[in-house]
Amino acid sequence: MNIRLRPWLLAAPLLAPLGTLWGCSSAERAPTSTFHLLDGRTLTSTELQGKVLLVNFWATTCATCVKEMPLLVQTHQRFAARGFETVAVAMSYDPPQWVANFTRTRQLPFLVALDKDGTLARDWGDVKLTPTTYIVDRQGRIVKRYVGEPEPAALHQLLEQLLT
C-alpha cells in the first residue's frame, strides 16, 4: 500500500508548541469550574462571569510556562482595572510547594489555582500540553485557545476588543 502524506499534515504537530492559535467555536461555553486557589479560597467560574477571563494551564517545570509568566503579569496589570481576570492553573503533577514558591518569588499579581486531581484540566478540554491558555468573554464563552506562548500583540488586541 502506498500512502502519500501531504507536507502540511507533517508540519501541523510541530506548530502547536510554537504557540499556534487554535480557534474555538464562538458558541463553546467555558466549563463550570471550581478553582481551588493557592491561598485556600475557592472561586467558581460563575463568580467570574461578567469579566473577560484568561485561564492559563501551566507547570513550574515547563520552560515555556516560566518564560511566558512575565507576559501574563504584564497583561494582567494592563487590563485588570477594566474587568479582566487571570487564573493560572497549576497542573496536578506540579507539587503545591513549588507552585507556592514560584508564585511568591515572582510576585504573581493574579489568581493561582491548584488542579489537585486533574479535574480542571479534564473539564477544560483534557489539557495535557502546557502552557495552554483560554480566553473567555464576559458571557462565559471561550473565544480563543492558545497552545504554547501567545503572541503578545495579538493577545492584547483580542483583549482590547473583548473589553470595549
Secondary structure, DSSP 4 states (H G I P E B T S, - for coil): ------HHHHHHHHHGGGT-EEE--TTPBPPP-EEEBTTS-EEEHHHHTTSEEEEEEE-TT-HHHHHHHHHHHHHHHHHGGGTEEEEEEE-TTS-HHHHHHHHHHHT--SEEEE-TTSHHHHHTT---SSSEEEEE-TTSBEEEEEESPPPHHHHHHHHHHHH-
